[in-house]
Amino acid sequence: MKSAIFAAALALALVPLAAPSSAEAKGCLKGALVGGVAGHYAGHHGVLGAIGGCAVGHHMANEKNKEGEATSDRAQHSANQPNGD
């Protein structure tokens, strides 16, 4: 029994080493913290709250990033327009 648990733990520990790309956790850590605290106080479901908070925080960070890119694209586009003089 202990050897099976040890083998599973070792396999899970080695998975990140095999991952070819790095992950971006923008918004995930902050969301996980808030979600974990909220889940803990909502009935001792801190882990579920942290998972949900991470997903929501990551989504919100992506939306903010897209909004920033769109704003900078519009500013750059309007700067390249001829003034009409």
PDB file of N, CA, C and O in Angstrom:
ATOM      1  N   MET A   1       0.830  -1.191   0.000  1.00  0.00           N
ATOM      2  CA  MET A   1       0.000   0.000   0.000  1.00  0.00           C
ATOM      3  C   MET A   1       0.875   1.255   0.000  1.00  0.00           C
ATOM      4  O   MET A   1       0.640   2.187  -0.770  1.00  0.00           O
ATOM      5  N   LYS A   2       1.886   1.268   0.874  1.00  0.00           N
ATOM      6  CA  LYS A   2       2.759   2.432   0.954  1.00  0.00           C
ATOM      7  C   LYS A   2       3.579   2.595  -0.324  1.00  0.00           C
ATOM      8  O   LYS A   2       3.853   3.716  -0.752  1.00  0.00           O
ATOM      9  N   SER A   3       3.966   1.486  -0.924  1.00  0.00           N
ATOM     10  CA  SER A   3       4.764   1.586  -2.144  1.00  0.00           C
ATOM     11  C   SER A   3       3.930   2.130  -3.307  1.00  0.00           C
ATOM     12  O   SER A   3       4.458   2.836  -4.166  1.00  0.00           O
ATOM     13  N   ALA A   4       2.646   1.813  -3.341  1.00  0.00           N
ATOM     14  CA  ALA A   4       1.778   2.336  -4.398  1.00  0.00           C
ATOM     15  C   ALA A   4       1.600   3.838  -4.236  1.00  0.00           C
ATOM     16  O   ALA A   4       1.611   4.575  -5.222  1.00  0.00           O
ATOM     17  N   ILE A   5       1.439   4.290  -3.019  1.00  0.00           N
ATOM     18  CA  ILE A   5       1.302   5.723  -2.757  1.00  0.00           C
ATOM     19  C   ILE A   5       2.602   6.441  -3.101  1.00  0.00           C
ATOM     20  O   ILE A   5       2.587   7.520  -3.694  1.00  0.00           O
ATOM     21  N   PHE A   6       3.715   5.841  -2.727  1.00  0.00           N
ATOM     22  CA  PHE A   6       5.009   6.433  -3.022  1.00  0.00           C
ATOM     23  C   PHE A   6       5.235   6.528  -4.533  1.00  0.00           C
ATOM     24  O   PHE A   6       5.730   7.542  -5.025  1.00  0.00           O
ATOM     25  N   ALA A   7       4.874   5.482  -5.260  1.00  0.00           N
ATOM     26  CA  ALA A   7       5.043   5.478  -6.715  1.00  0.00           C
ATOM     27  C   ALA A   7       4.167   6.547  -7.365  1.00  0.00           C
ATOM     28  O   ALA A   7       4.602   7.232  -8.291  1.00  0.00           O
ATOM     29  N   ALA A   8       2.944   6.686  -6.884  1.00  0.00           N
ATOM     30  CA  ALA A   8       2.049   7.704  -7.432  1.00  0.00           C
ATOM     31  C   ALA A   8       2.583   9.107  -7.128  1.00  0.00           C
ATOM     32  O   ALA A   8       2.552   9.978  -7.997  1.00  0.00           O
ATOM     33  N   ALA A   9       3.064   9.330  -5.924  1.00  0.00           N
ATOM     34  CA  ALA A   9       3.615  10.634  -5.548  1.00  0.00           C
ATOM     35  C   ALA A   9       4.854  10.958  -6.377  1.00  0.00           C
ATOM     36  O   ALA A   9       5.039  12.095  -6.809  1.00  0.00           O
ATOM     37  N   LEU A  10       5.697   9.961  -6.596  1.00  0.00           N
ATOM     38  CA  LEU A  10       6.897  10.168  -7.394  1.00  0.00           C
ATOM     39  C   LEU A  10       6.537  10.499  -8.843  1.00  0.00           C
ATOM     40  O   LEU A  10       7.148  11.376  -9.454  1.00  0.00           O
ATOM     41  N   ALA A  11       5.551   9.800  -9.385  1.00  0.00           N
ATOM     42  CA  ALA A  11       5.126  10.058 -10.756  1.00  0.00           C
ATOM     43  C   ALA A  11       4.563  11.477 -10.891  1.00  0.00           C
ATOM     44  O   ALA A  11       4.851  12.166 -11.869  1.00  0.00           O
ATOM     45  N   LEU A  12       3.766  11.912  -9.920  1.00  0.00           N
ATOM     46  CA  LEU A  12       3.214  13.261  -9.959  1.00  0.00           C
ATOM     47  C   LEU A  12       4.298  14.320  -9.776  1.00  0.00           C
ATOM     48  O   LEU A  12       4.192  15.421 -10.316  1.00  0.00           O
ATOM     49  N   ALA A  13       5.327  13.991  -9.023  1.00  0.00           N
ATOM     50  CA  ALA A  13       6.422  14.939  -8.820  1.00  0.00           C
ATOM     51  C   ALA A  13       7.260  15.103 -10.079  1.00  0.00           C
ATOM     52  O   ALA A  13       7.830  16.171 -10.305  1.00  0.00           O
ATOM     53  N   LEU A  14       7.344  14.065 -10.900  1.00  0.00           N
ATOM     54  CA  LEU A  14       8.168  14.122 -12.101  1.00  0.00           C
ATOM     55  C   LEU A  14       7.436  14.681 -13.318  1.00  0.00           C
ATOM     56  O   LEU A  14       8.078  15.011 -14.315  1.00  0.00           O
ATOM     57  N   VAL A  15       6.131  14.795 -13.264  1.00  0.00           N
ATOM     58  CA  VAL A  15       5.351  15.298 -14.403  1.00  0.00           C
ATOM     59  C   VAL A  15       5.781  16.712 -14.798  1.00  0.00           C
ATOM     60  O   VAL A  15       5.957  16.956 -15.992  1.00  0.00           O
ATOM     61  N   PRO A  16       5.960  17.657 -13.873  1.00  0.00           N
ATOM     62  CA  PRO A  16       6.367  19.006 -14.302  1.00  0.00           C
ATOM     63  C   PRO A  16       7.719  19.035 -15.010  1.00  0.00           C
ATOM     64  O   PRO A  16       7.961  19.919 -15.831  1.00  0.00           O
ATOM     65  N   LEU A  17       8.582  18.106 -14.715  1.00  0.00           N
ATOM     66  CA  LEU A  17       9.879  18.080 -15.381  1.00  0.00           C
ATOM     67  C   LEU A  17       9.765  17.698 -16.849  1.00  0.00           C
ATOM     68  O   LEU A  17      10.601  18.089 -17.664  1.00  0.00           O
ATOM     69  N   ALA A  18       8.736  16.937 -17.183  1.00  0.00           N
ATOM     70  CA  ALA A  18       8.548  16.497 -18.558  1.00  0.00           C
ATOM     71  C   ALA A  18       7.775  17.513 -19.392  1.00  0.00           C
ATOM     72  O   ALA A  18       7.715  17.386 -20.615  1.00  0.00           O
ATOM     73  N   ALA A  19       7.185  18.514 -18.753  1.00  0.00           N
ATOM     74  CA  ALA A  19       6.395  19.512 -19.472  1.00  0.00           C
ATOM     75  C   ALA A  19       7.316  20.389 -20.318  1.00  0.00           C
ATOM     76  O   ALA A  19       8.278  20.947 -19.791  1.00  0.00           O
ATOM     77  N   PRO A  20       7.042  20.522 -21.620  1.00  0.00           N
ATOM     78  CA  PRO A  20       7.935  21.266 -22.497  1.00  0.00           C
ATOM     79  C   PRO A  20       7.850  22.778 -22.364  1.00  0.00           C
ATOM     80  O   PRO A  20       8.835  23.470 -22.619  1.00  0.00           O
ATOM     81  N   SER A  21       6.703  23.303 -21.971  1.00  0.00           N
ATOM     82  CA  SER A  21       6.550  24.755 -21.921  1.00  0.00           C
ATOM     83  C   SER A  21       6.248  25.204 -20.497  1.00  0.00           C
ATOM     84  O   SER A  21       5.794  24.425 -19.659  1.00  0.00           O
ATOM     85  N   SER A  22       6.510  26.460 -20.255  1.00  0.00           N
ATOM     86  CA  SER A  22       6.218  27.003 -18.936  1.00  0.00           C
ATOM     87  C   SER A  22       4.786  27.524 -18.918  1.00  0.00           C
ATOM     88  O   SER A  22       4.240  27.920 -19.948  1.00  0.00           O
ATOM     89  N   ALA A  23       4.200  27.516 -17.751  1.00  0.00           N
ATOM     90  CA  ALA A  23       2.824  27.965 -17.603  1.00  0.00           C
ATOM     91  C   ALA A  23       2.802  29.409 -17.113  1.00  0.00           C
ATOM     92  O   ALA A  23       3.665  29.825 -16.340  1.00  0.00           O
ATOM     93  N   GLU A  24       1.828  30.153 -17.559  1.00  0.00           N
ATOM     94  CA  GLU A  24       1.635  31.503 -17.066  1.00  0.00           C
ATOM     95  C   GLU A  24       0.489  31.464 -16.072  1.00  0.00           C
ATOM     96  O   GLU A  24      -0.605  30.994 -16.383  1.00  0.00           O
ATOM     97  N   ALA A  25       0.750  31.959 -14.883  1.00  0.00           N
ATOM     98  CA  ALA A  25      -0.247  31.906 -13.825  1.00  0.00           C
ATOM     99  C   ALA A  25      -0.803  33.278 -13.512  1.00  0.00           C
ATOM    100  O   ALA A  25      -1.148  33.562 -12.365  1.00  0.00           O
ATOM    101  N   LYS A  26      -0.894  34.127 -14.512  1.00  0.00           N
ATOM    102  CA  LYS A  26      -1.413  35.463 -14.271  1.00  0.00           C
ATOM    103  C   LYS A  26      -2.846  35.372 -13.770  1.00  0.00           C
ATOM    104  O   LYS A  26      -3.714  34.805 -14.434  1.00  0.00           O
ATOM    105  N   GLY A  27      -3.078  35.927 -12.614  1.00  0.00           N
ATOM    106  CA  GLY A  27      -4.411  35.943 -12.028  1.00  0.00           C
ATOM    107  C   GLY A  27      -4.750  34.693 -11.254  1.00  0.00           C
ATOM    108  O   GLY A  27      -5.647  34.717 -10.410  1.00  0.00           O
ATOM    109  N   CYS A  28      -4.062  33.606 -11.516  1.00  0.00           N
ATOM    110  CA  CYS A  28      -4.405  32.343 -10.872  1.00  0.00           C
ATOM    111  C   CYS A  28      -4.087  32.368  -9.386  1.00  0.00           C
ATOM    112  O   CYS A  28      -4.893  31.915  -8.574  1.00  0.00           O
ATOM    113  N   LEU A  29      -2.941  32.884  -9.026  1.00  0.00           N
ATOM    114  CA  LEU A  29      -2.550  32.863  -7.620  1.00  0.00           C
ATOM    115  C   LEU A  29      -3.457  33.738  -6.775  1.00  0.00           C
ATOM    116  O   LEU A  29      -3.882  33.335  -5.692  1.00  0.00           O
ATOM    117  N   LYS A  30      -3.754  34.924  -7.260  1.00  0.00           N
ATOM    118  CA  LYS A  30      -4.632  35.820  -6.521  1.00  0.00           C
ATOM    119  C   LYS A  30      -6.042  35.229  -6.419  1.00  0.00           C
ATOM    120  O   LYS A  30      -6.664  35.274  -5.358  1.00  0.00           O
ATOM    121  N   GLY A  31      -6.531  34.683  -7.514  1.00  0.00           N
ATOM    122  CA  GLY A  31      -7.860  34.071  -7.518  1.00  0.00           C
ATOM    123  C   GLY A  31      -7.929  32.848  -6.631  1.00  0.00           C
ATOM    124  O   GLY A  31      -8.934  32.618  -5.958  1.00  0.00           O
ATOM    125  N   ALA A  32      -6.856  32.056  -6.627  1.00  0.00           N
ATOM    126  CA  ALA A  32      -6.832  30.868  -5.781  1.00  0.00           C
ATOM    127  C   ALA A  32      -6.843  31.249  -4.309  1.00  0.00           C
ATOM    128  O   ALA A  32      -7.493  30.590  -3.498  1.00  0.00           O
ATOM    129  N   LEU A  33      -6.133  32.299  -3.966  1.00  0.00           N
ATOM    130  CA  LEU A  33      -6.114  32.753  -2.578  1.00  0.00           C
ATOM    131  C   LEU A  33      -7.498  33.202  -2.131  1.00  0.00           C
ATOM    132  O   LEU A  33      -7.983  32.791  -1.077  1.00  0.00           O
ATOM    133  N   VAL A  34      -8.122  34.038  -2.929  1.00  0.00           N
ATOM    134  CA  VAL A  34      -9.454  34.534  -2.585  1.00  0.00           C
ATOM    135  C   VAL A  34     -10.472  33.394  -2.583  1.00  0.00           C
ATOM    136  O   VAL A  34     -11.290  33.295  -1.668  1.00  0.00           O
ATOM    137  N   GLY A  35     -10.425  32.543  -3.593  1.00  0.00           N
ATOM    138  CA  GLY A  35     -11.353  31.422  -3.663  1.00  0.00           C
ATOM    139  C   GLY A  35     -11.157  30.417  -2.546  1.00  0.00           C
ATOM    140  O   GLY A  35     -12.127  29.859  -2.033  1.00  0.00           O
ATOM    141  N   GLY A  36      -9.916  30.184  -2.166  1.00  0.00           N
ATOM    142  CA  GLY A  36      -9.645  29.258  -1.071  1.00  0.00           C
ATOM    143  C   GLY A  36     -10.193  29.759   0.247  1.00  0.00           C
ATOM    144  O   GLY A  36     -10.771  28.993   1.018  1.00  0.00           O
ATOM    145  N   VAL A  37     -10.013  31.043   0.509  1.00  0.00           N
ATOM    146  CA  VAL A  37     -10.550  31.621   1.754  1.00  0.00           C
ATOM    147  C   VAL A  37     -12.070  31.590   1.727  1.00  0.00           C
ATOM    148  O   VAL A  37     -12.700  31.215   2.716  1.00  0.00           O
ATOM    149  N   ALA A  38     -12.666  31.981   0.600  1.00  0.00           N
ATOM    150  CA  ALA A  38     -14.125  31.967   0.496  1.00  0.00           C
ATOM    151  C   ALA A  38     -14.668  30.546   0.625  1.00  0.00           C
ATOM    152  O   ALA A  38     -15.670  30.323   1.305  1.00  0.00           O
ATOM    153  N   GLY A  39     -14.013  29.591  -0.022  1.00  0.00           N
ATOM    154  CA  GLY A  39     -14.456  28.205   0.080  1.00  0.00           C
ATOM    155  C   GLY A  39     -14.320  27.649   1.480  1.00  0.00           C
ATOM    156  O   GLY A  39     -15.156  26.860   1.921  1.00  0.00           O
ATOM    157  N   HIS A  40     -13.271  28.053   2.185  1.00  0.00           N
ATOM    158  CA  HIS A  40     -13.081  27.586   3.563  1.00  0.00           C
ATOM    159  C   HIS A  40     -14.212  28.080   4.455  1.00  0.00           C
ATOM    160  O   HIS A  40     -14.762  27.317   5.249  1.00  0.00           O
ATOM    161  N   TYR A  41     -14.554  29.347   4.326  1.00  0.00           N
ATOM    162  CA  TYR A  41     -15.616  29.902   5.166  1.00  0.00           C
ATOM    163  C   TYR A  41     -16.998  29.470   4.712  1.00  0.00           C
ATOM    164  O   TYR A  41     -17.952  29.579   5.482  1.00  0.00           O
ATOM    165  N   ALA A  42     -17.135  28.990   3.501  1.00  0.00           N
ATOM    166  CA  ALA A  42     -18.437  28.563   2.993  1.00  0.00           C
ATOM    167  C   ALA A  42     -18.709  27.089   3.252  1.00  0.00           C
ATOM    168  O   ALA A  42     -19.646  26.532   2.679  1.00  0.00           O
ATOM    169  N   GLY A  43     -17.937  26.460   4.078  1.00  0.00           N
ATOM    170  CA  GLY A  43     -18.234  25.080   4.415  1.00  0.00           C
ATOM    171  C   GLY A  43     -17.049  24.156   4.278  1.00  0.00           C
ATOM    172  O   GLY A  43     -17.219  22.993   3.912  1.00  0.00           O
ATOM    173  N   HIS A  44     -15.853  24.637   4.561  1.00  0.00           N
ATOM    174  CA  HIS A  44     -14.640  23.817   4.533  1.00  0.00           C
ATOM    175  C   HIS A  44     -14.392  23.194   3.164  1.00  0.00           C
ATOM    176  O   HIS A  44     -14.056  22.015   3.055  1.00  0.00           O
ATOM    177  N   HIS A  45     -14.562  23.996   2.134  1.00  0.00           N
ATOM    178  CA  HIS A  45     -14.272  23.567   0.762  1.00  0.00           C
ATOM    179  C   HIS A  45     -13.193  24.466   0.175  1.00  0.00           C
ATOM    180  O   HIS A  45     -13.343  24.998  -0.925  1.00  0.00           O
ATOM    181  N   GLY A  46     -12.111  24.628   0.915  1.00  0.00           N
ATOM    182  CA  GLY A  46     -11.045  25.531   0.505  1.00  0.00           C
ATOM    183  C   GLY A  46     -10.375  25.122  -0.786  1.00  0.00           C
ATOM    184  O   GLY A  46     -10.034  25.976  -1.605  1.00  0.00           O
ATOM    185  N   VAL A  47     -10.177  23.823  -0.986  1.00  0.00           N
ATOM    186  CA  VAL A  47      -9.501  23.357  -2.200  1.00  0.00           C
ATOM    187  C   VAL A  47     -10.375  23.612  -3.428  1.00  0.00           C
ATOM    188  O   VAL A  47      -9.883  24.062  -4.463  1.00  0.00           O
ATOM    189  N   LEU A  48     -11.656  23.326  -3.310  1.00  0.00           N
ATOM    190  CA  LEU A  48     -12.561  23.582  -4.432  1.00  0.00           C
ATOM    191  C   LEU A  48     -12.638  25.074  -4.732  1.00  0.00           C
ATOM    192  O   LEU A  48     -12.671  25.481  -5.893  1.00  0.00           O
ATOM    193  N   GLY A  49     -12.668  25.886  -3.676  1.00  0.00           N
ATOM    194  CA  GLY A  49     -12.679  27.332  -3.871  1.00  0.00           C
ATOM    195  C   GLY A  49     -11.416  27.825  -4.538  1.00  0.00           C
ATOM    196  O   GLY A  49     -11.460  28.716  -5.386  1.00  0.00           O
ATOM    197  N   ALA A  50     -10.276  27.241  -4.152  1.00  0.00           N
ATOM    198  CA  ALA A  50      -9.006  27.643  -4.753  1.00  0.00           C
ATOM    199  C   ALA A  50      -8.950  27.274  -6.234  1.00  0.00           C
ATOM    200  O   ALA A  50      -8.445  28.047  -7.048  1.00  0.00           O
ATOM    201  N   ILE A  51      -9.461  26.111  -6.581  1.00  0.00           N
ATOM    202  CA  ILE A  51      -9.475  25.685  -7.986  1.00  0.00           C
ATOM    203  C   ILE A  51     -10.379  26.613  -8.804  1.00  0.00           C
ATOM    204  O   ILE A  51     -10.001  27.067  -9.884  1.00  0.00           O
ATOM    205  N   GLY A  52     -11.556  26.884  -8.287  1.00  0.00           N
ATOM    206  CA  GLY A  52     -12.472  27.788  -8.985  1.00  0.00           C
ATOM    207  C   GLY A  52     -11.930  29.203  -9.066  1.00  0.00           C
ATOM    208  O   GLY A  52     -12.050  29.862 -10.098  1.00  0.00           O
ATOM    209  N   GLY A  53     -11.330  29.671  -7.974  1.00  0.00           N
ATOM    210  CA  GLY A  53     -10.754  31.010  -7.971  1.00  0.00           C
ATOM    211  C   GLY A  53      -9.612  31.141  -8.954  1.00  0.00           C
ATOM    212  O   GLY A  53      -9.457  32.182  -9.592  1.00  0.00           O
ATOM    213  N   CYS A  54      -8.816  30.103  -9.083  1.00  0.00           N
ATOM    214  CA  CYS A  54      -7.717  30.109 -10.045  1.00  0.00           C
ATOM    215  C   CYS A  54      -8.262  30.214 -11.467  1.00  0.00           C
ATOM    216  O   CYS A  54      -7.748  30.984 -12.278  1.00  0.00           O
ATOM    217  N   ALA A  55      -9.289  29.449 -11.764  1.00  0.00           N
ATOM    218  CA  ALA A  55      -9.870  29.476 -13.112  1.00  0.00           C
ATOM    219  C   ALA A  55     -10.458  30.848 -13.425  1.00  0.00           C
ATOM    220  O   ALA A  55     -10.252  31.382 -14.515  1.00  0.00           O
ATOM    221  N   VAL A  56     -11.186  31.414 -12.472  1.00  0.00           N
ATOM    222  CA  VAL A  56     -11.800  32.723 -12.689  1.00  0.00           C
ATOM    223  C   VAL A  56     -10.729  33.812 -12.783  1.00  0.00           C
ATOM    224  O   VAL A  56     -10.806  34.686 -13.647  1.00  0.00           O
ATOM    225  N   GLY A  57      -9.740  33.760 -11.903  1.00  0.00           N
ATOM    226  CA  GLY A  57      -8.677  34.757 -11.924  1.00  0.00           C
ATOM    227  C   GLY A  57      -7.882  34.723 -13.218  1.00  0.00           C
ATOM    228  O   GLY A  57      -7.524  35.770 -13.757  1.00  0.00           O
ATOM    229  N   HIS A  58      -7.605  33.531 -13.716  1.00  0.00           N
ATOM    230  CA  HIS A  58      -6.873  33.386 -14.973  1.00  0.00           C
ATOM    231  C   HIS A  58      -7.694  33.937 -16.138  1.00  0.00           C
ATOM    232  O   HIS A  58      -7.162  34.603 -17.027  1.00  0.00           O
ATOM    233  N   HIS A  59      -8.997  33.651 -16.120  1.00  0.00           N
ATOM    234  CA  HIS A  59      -9.882  34.149 -17.169  1.00  0.00           C
ATOM    235  C   HIS A  59      -9.931  35.676 -17.155  1.00  0.00           C
ATOM    236  O   HIS A  59      -9.864  36.314 -18.205  1.00  0.00           O
ATOM    237  N   MET A  60     -10.047  36.255 -15.966  1.00  0.00           N
ATOM    238  CA  MET A  60     -10.115  37.712 -15.855  1.00  0.00           C
ATOM    239  C   MET A  60      -8.806  38.363 -16.299  1.00  0.00           C
ATOM    240  O   MET A  60      -8.825  39.423 -16.924  1.00  0.00           O
ATOM    241  N   ALA A  61      -7.677  37.741 -15.984  1.00  0.00           N
ATOM    242  CA  ALA A  61      -6.385  38.273 -16.414  1.00  0.00           C
ATOM    243  C   ALA A  61      -6.257  38.219 -17.935  1.00  0.00           C
ATOM    244  O   ALA A  61      -5.714  39.143 -18.541  1.00  0.00           O
ATOM    245  N   ASN A  62      -6.745  37.159 -18.550  1.00  0.00           N
ATOM    246  CA  ASN A  62      -6.713  37.067 -20.014  1.00  0.00           C
ATOM    247  C   ASN A  62      -7.591  38.138 -20.657  1.00  0.00           C
ATOM    248  O   ASN A  62      -7.206  38.743 -21.657  1.00  0.00           O
ATOM    249  N   GLU A  63      -8.762  38.369 -20.085  1.00  0.00           N
ATOM    250  CA  GLU A  63      -9.657  39.400 -20.615  1.00  0.00           C
ATOM    251  C   GLU A  63      -9.015  40.775 -20.491  1.00  0.00           C
ATOM    252  O   GLU A  63      -9.109  41.589 -21.411  1.00  0.00           O
ATOM    253  N   LYS A  64      -8.364  41.041 -19.363  1.00  0.00           N
ATOM    254  CA  LYS A  64      -7.699  42.321 -19.158  1.00  0.00           C
ATOM    255  C   LYS A  64      -6.549  42.492 -20.153  1.00  0.00           C
ATOM    256  O   LYS A  64      -6.324  43.585 -20.672  1.00  0.00           O
ATOM    257  N   ASN A  65      -5.834  41.416 -20.409  1.00  0.00           N
ATOM    258  CA  ASN A  65      -4.723  41.456 -21.355  1.00  0.00           C
ATOM    259  C   ASN A  65      -5.226  41.742 -22.774  1.00  0.00           C
ATOM    260  O   ASN A  65      -4.631  42.546 -23.492  1.00  0.00           O
ATOM    261  N   LYS A  66      -6.311  41.092 -23.173  1.00  0.00           N
ATOM    262  CA  LYS A  66      -6.887  41.329 -24.503  1.00  0.00           C
ATOM    263  C   LYS A  66      -7.376  42.763 -24.630  1.00  0.00           C
ATOM    264  O   LYS A  66      -7.212  43.387 -25.678  1.00  0.00           O
ATOM    265  N   GLU A  67      -7.978  43.288 -23.563  1.00  0.00           N
ATOM    266  CA  GLU A  67      -8.471  44.662 -23.579  1.00  0.00           C
ATOM    267  C   GLU A  67      -7.312  45.650 -23.725  1.00  0.00           C
ATOM    268  O   GLU A  67      -7.420  46.636 -24.454  1.00  0.00           O
ATOM    269  N   GLY A  68      -6.226  45.388 -23.041  1.00  0.00           N
ATOM    270  CA  GLY A  68      -5.045  46.248 -23.141  1.00  0.00           C
ATOM    271  C   GLY A  68      -4.427  46.213 -24.521  1.00  0.00           C
ATOM    272  O   GLY A  68      -3.990  47.245 -25.031  1.00  0.00           O
ATOM    273  N   GLU A  69      -4.383  45.047 -25.132  1.00  0.00           N
ATOM    274  CA  GLU A  69      -3.848  44.928 -26.488  1.00  0.00           C
ATOM    275  C   GLU A  69      -4.719  45.673 -27.489  1.00  0.00           C
ATOM    276  O   GLU A  69      -4.205  46.324 -28.398  1.00  0.00           O
ATOM    277  N   ALA A  70      -6.026  45.579 -27.328  1.00  0.00           N
ATOM    278  CA  ALA A  70      -6.940  46.268 -28.242  1.00  0.00           C
ATOM    279  C   ALA A  70      -6.787  47.776 -28.104  1.00  0.00           C
ATOM    280  O   ALA A  70      -6.828  48.489 -29.107  1.00  0.00           O
ATOM    281  N   THR A  71      -6.614  48.274 -26.892  1.00  0.00           N
ATOM    282  CA  THR A  71      -6.440  49.705 -26.665  1.00  0.00           C
ATOM    283  C   THR A  71      -5.143  50.199 -27.289  1.00  0.00           C
ATOM    284  O   THR A  71      -5.117  51.252 -27.926  1.00  0.00           O
ATOM    285  N   SER A  72      -4.066  49.436 -27.106  1.00  0.00           N
ATOM    286  CA  SER A  72      -2.789  49.861 -27.679  1.00  0.00           C
ATOM    287  C   SER A  72      -2.813  49.780 -29.202  1.00  0.00           C
ATOM    288  O   SER A  72      -2.185  50.603 -29.868  1.00  0.00           O
ATOM    289  N   ASP A  73      -3.521  48.810 -29.763  1.00  0.00           N
ATOM    290  CA  ASP A  73      -3.646  48.707 -31.222  1.00  0.00           C
ATOM    291  C   ASP A  73      -4.411  49.901 -31.786  1.00  0.00           C
ATOM    292  O   ASP A  73      -4.050  50.437 -32.834  1.00  0.00           O
ATOM    293  N   ARG A  74      -5.465  50.314 -31.091  1.00  0.00           N
ATOM    294  CA  ARG A  74      -6.240  51.468 -31.560  1.00  0.00           C
ATOM    295  C   ARG A  74      -5.415  52.745 -31.482  1.00  0.00           C
ATOM    296  O   ARG A  74      -5.473  53.582 -32.383  1.00  0.00           O
ATOM    297  N   ALA A  75      -4.650  52.897 -30.408  1.00  0.00           N
ATOM    298  CA  ALA A  75      -3.824  54.095 -30.268  1.00  0.00           C
ATOM    299  C   ALA A  75      -2.746  54.127 -31.346  1.00  0.00           C
ATOM    300  O   ALA A  75      -2.465  55.183 -31.912  1.00  0.00           O
ATOM    301  N   GLN A  76      -2.153  52.997 -31.626  1.00  0.00           N
ATOM    302  CA  GLN A  76      -1.111  52.934 -32.651  1.00  0.00           C
ATOM    303  C   GLN A  76      -1.716  53.185 -34.029  1.00  0.00           C
ATOM    304  O   GLN A  76      -1.112  53.866 -34.858  1.00  0.00           O
ATOM    305  N   HIS A  77      -2.894  52.644 -34.274  1.00  0.00           N
ATOM    306  CA  HIS A  77      -3.559  52.819 -35.562  1.00  0.00           C
ATOM    307  C   HIS A  77      -3.916  54.286 -35.792  1.00  0.00           C
ATOM    308  O   HIS A  77      -3.718  54.798 -36.894  1.00  0.00           O
ATOM    309  N   SER A  78      -4.441  54.979 -34.764  1.00  0.00           N
ATOM    310  CA  SER A  78      -4.818  56.377 -34.914  1.00  0.00           C
ATOM    311  C   SER A  78      -3.577  57.264 -35.052  1.00  0.00           C
ATOM    312  O   SER A  78      -3.662  58.315 -35.686  1.00  0.00           O
ATOM    313  N   ALA A  79      -2.441  56.887 -34.490  1.00  0.00           N
ATOM    314  CA  ALA A  79      -1.220  57.665 -34.631  1.00  0.00           C
ATOM    315  C   ALA A  79      -0.656  57.559 -36.035  1.00  0.00           C
ATOM    316  O   ALA A  79       0.036  58.471 -36.487  1.00  0.00           O
ATOM    317  N   ASN A  80      -0.931  56.473 -36.734  1.00  0.00           N
ATOM    318  CA  ASN A  80      -0.429  56.272 -38.096  1.00  0.00           C
ATOM    319  C   ASN A  80      -1.354  56.855 -39.163  1.00  0.00           C
ATOM    320  O   ASN A  80      -0.984  56.893 -40.336  1.00  0.00           O
ATOM    321  N   GLN A  81      -2.533  57.305 -38.785  1.00  0.00           N
ATOM    322  CA  GLN A  81      -3.488  57.873 -39.737  1.00  0.00           C
ATOM    323  C   GLN A  81      -3.012  59.244 -40.205  1.00  0.00           C
ATOM    324  O   GLN A  81      -2.495  60.013 -39.395  1.00  0.00           O
ATOM    325  N   PRO A  82      -3.170  59.572 -41.483  1.00  0.00           N
ATOM    326  CA  PRO A  82      -2.843  60.935 -41.932  1.00  0.00           C
ATOM    327  C   PRO A  82      -3.843  61.927 -41.333  1.00  0.00           C
ATOM    328  O   PRO A  82      -5.012  61.600 -41.132  1.00  0.00           O
ATOM    329  N   ASN A  83      -3.379  63.110 -41.061  1.00  0.00           N
ATOM    330  CA  ASN A  83      -4.189  64.097 -40.363  1.00  0.00           C
ATOM    331  C   ASN A  83      -5.217  64.767 -41.268  1.00  0.00           C
ATOM    332  O   ASN A  83      -6.152  65.393 -40.770  1.00  0.00           O
ATOM    333  N   GLY A  84      -5.065  64.652 -42.572  1.00  0.00           N
ATOM    334  CA  GLY A  84      -6.033  65.220 -43.500  1.00  0.00           C
ATOM    335  C   GLY A  84      -5.725  66.663 -43.860  1.00  0.00           C
ATOM    336  O   GLY A  84      -6.549  67.315 -44.501  1.00  0.00           O
ATOM    337  N   ASP A  85      -4.596  67.172 -43.483  1.00  0.00           N
ATOM    338  CA  ASP A  85      -4.225  68.554 -43.788  1.00  0.00           C
ATOM    339  C   ASP A  85      -3.695  68.707 -45.166  1.00  0.00           C
ATOM    340  O   ASP A  85      -3.339  69.814 -45.571  1.00  0.00           O
TER     341      ASP A  85
END
